[in-house]
Structures are given as structure tokens and as C-alpha cells.
Amino acid sequence: MYKGKSSNGIGIEFGSSKIRTALYHDEQAKMIKNRRGNENTPVIFGLEKKSERPVVGEAAKFLLRSAPTLCVTRVRERLRYGLKLSVGGQHFTPTEVAAHLFQHVKRSAEEQLDEEVDRCVITVPANFADPARRATRQAGEIAGMTVERIVNEPTAAALAYGHAEGIEEEHIMVYDLGGGTFDVSIVEYMDDVLDVAASSGDPHLGGKDFDEALRAHVAERFEDETGVAVEEGTGNHYRLLHACEAAKKELSFNRKTTVNIPFFAVQDGTPVDLNVTVRRSTFEDMIRPMIDRTEEAIEKALSDAELARGDIDRIVLVGGSTRIPYVQTFVEEVMGRKPLKHIDPDKAVALGAAVQIGKNST
């Protein structure tokens, strides 16, 4: 039993690949860790093999490697389009699945705070349609919380910067490249009131595409060297995909890395290790066409907002994929100035959601 009810509630970033939560306390927003001590909870839902008990987050990600047919990913995308889910012979609505994820982070927050959490603000992409927003709100309510607001992600990111730096009147460009979606938004910050003046992007472009491009490259190299193919949709497919996700992150800090999975396959009764070195330049060649085409969305957002590049006061990077050095260089070259990243791109939206629920409490 918890000591009492939280006086602040929590901010929830409902991302395409991760869910993050934050709390507003003593006029400061801070991240909340999940039960495993991580600030990022994978947006994966699954059913345990024997008990068929629903599992989410890291437990579902682990299950995905051994039983991919018992798991689903891209939950937010399915909710966006109202697509029903079939997992292990059972059928779920995306709202039900999202509710399991929200309940998981709610309980993690309660355990950390030793307080009952019954209020929240949830963020969604700026171009989320009304039915998807209603479904998101319903999922939060099923999870046992009053959803005080559904907030656009660029608004939340701008709130995080505005609260930290005392912004009064500015035009802010939010370049948001996450795990599964890309959005660029122009946010007007006037007298502590925020408005998304324009937004553009691609709901099917994100870090998962970069992971997949790297996975295909490594799988091809492995097959060339060993003659062993990696079948799509198998456990090995997902083992390699997860290893490539880690390699992608490593390449943001180092010029090269090695994807290494011992005993990855069996050939003629003999275990075969996977060991493929990838250079940052090779990875950049893979993703360059995808990143370069985001300039079209920047131009559209500026045009819709009736602004020129020089009218933008600051550029904010949001989403884990903006850690990629080529992405940062690209944005700087297109906009003619360095983008801001001193608030962790992975945390800005969740922190902004916490600021919003803090404002609701005052």
C-alpha cells in the first residue's frame, strides 16, 4: 500500500519504440526509471509461452528473441491506424495493448515514489488524428489514470526548453527523429503560450529503419562469409536486429564497431559465430538518402508557417536518432546554425510532459 496520492502526477511520452515517464517536483522535471532501473521502456507487448500472461517492456523484448510470434511491436503505429492485433491466437485492440504499457510505467512510478499515481499527461505526434488521440486517452484511463491532457510532442519539447531557459517569445523548430517516426514542427512560444504553427514529416521513418538497414547489411556480409542465410522473422533475425541497434548507438561515438554474436548459427553441425565489423562511413552511406529527404519536410513546415529559415530562433533536436552525428551535421547545414541538444534528446518530450502536468497542478 502506498503512503498517499501523488500531488503532481506523471508525464508520459508514448513513443513509437520507447515509453518514458517523468515527474514534476519542486519546480523541476525529472525522469522516472522503470522497474529494471531504466529510463526507457521498450514499446513491445507479448504473451508468456506457458501462462499466456501479458508482458511488456524489457520482458517482452527478451521474449521477442525466442518467440517472435508471441510479440508485437510498433504499438503506437497500430493505434494510429486502428489496427487490431493478433498475438498467440488471442486478439487485442491497440488501445488494450497501450493500456498494458501505461499500467506498467504507472506501477513503476508508484513503486519509486511510494505514492499512488492517478493523473497523467500523455504526449503524441503533432499529426496524430483525433481518433488516435481518443484511443490514447482511453488507454490511459483503462490503466487507472485521469488523463489531464494529450499534448503534442513538439509542444512538450518546447515546454522543456522554455521551462529550463525562461523563453518568452520565440519561433522554435523541433526536429524530432525517433524510433519509428519523423516530425519537424514550428512552435510559436509567445507569453508562456505555445502553439504548433506547422508540422510535417514521415510517420514511417525512424531509427528502426536504420536498424533494419544495418541488419540487412550485416546479414549479407555474414552470408557471404559463411553461406548461412538469416531467415526473416526468426529468432536469429531479432537477435541480429537488437545487436545492430546497439551497434548503431556505438557508431555515434566511435568510427567503427563490431557486431558479434557467439554461436549465432549452426552449419553442418558446427556452431558458427557472427563477427562483422561496420564503419561509421558505411552506416552513413546506408541512411543518407533517408535523412536527406527530411529536408522536404523542413521546407514544408517553414512554408506552412509562413516563415523563412532566418526567422527560427532556435532549433531543438528530439528523439534518440538525432544522436547520430550525420543527422546533427545535416540539420546544421540545412538551417545554417547548430541545433540545440543540451537537454537530452531522449528525455525532452517526457520532461516537457511533466512540466505540463506541473502547470496543471498550480
Protein Blocks (a to p, Z undefined) as FASTA:
>chain_A
ZZbdcfkbpaddddfkbccddddeehiacddddfkopabdcddddddfklopacehjllm
mmmmmmmmlpcehklmmmmnopacdeehiacdfklmmmmmmmmmmmmmmmmnopacfbdc
ddddfklcfklmmmmmmmmmmnopacfbacdfklmmmmmmmmmnopabdcdddddddfkb
ccddddddeehiacdfbdcddfkbcfklmmmmmmmmmmmmmmmmnopacdehiaklmmmm
mmmmmmmmmmmmbmbdcdddehkbceehiacdddddddfklmmmmmmmmmmmmmmmmmmm
mmmnopafklpmbdcdedjklmpmklmmmmmmmnopacdfkbcfklmmmmmmmmmmmmmm
ZZ
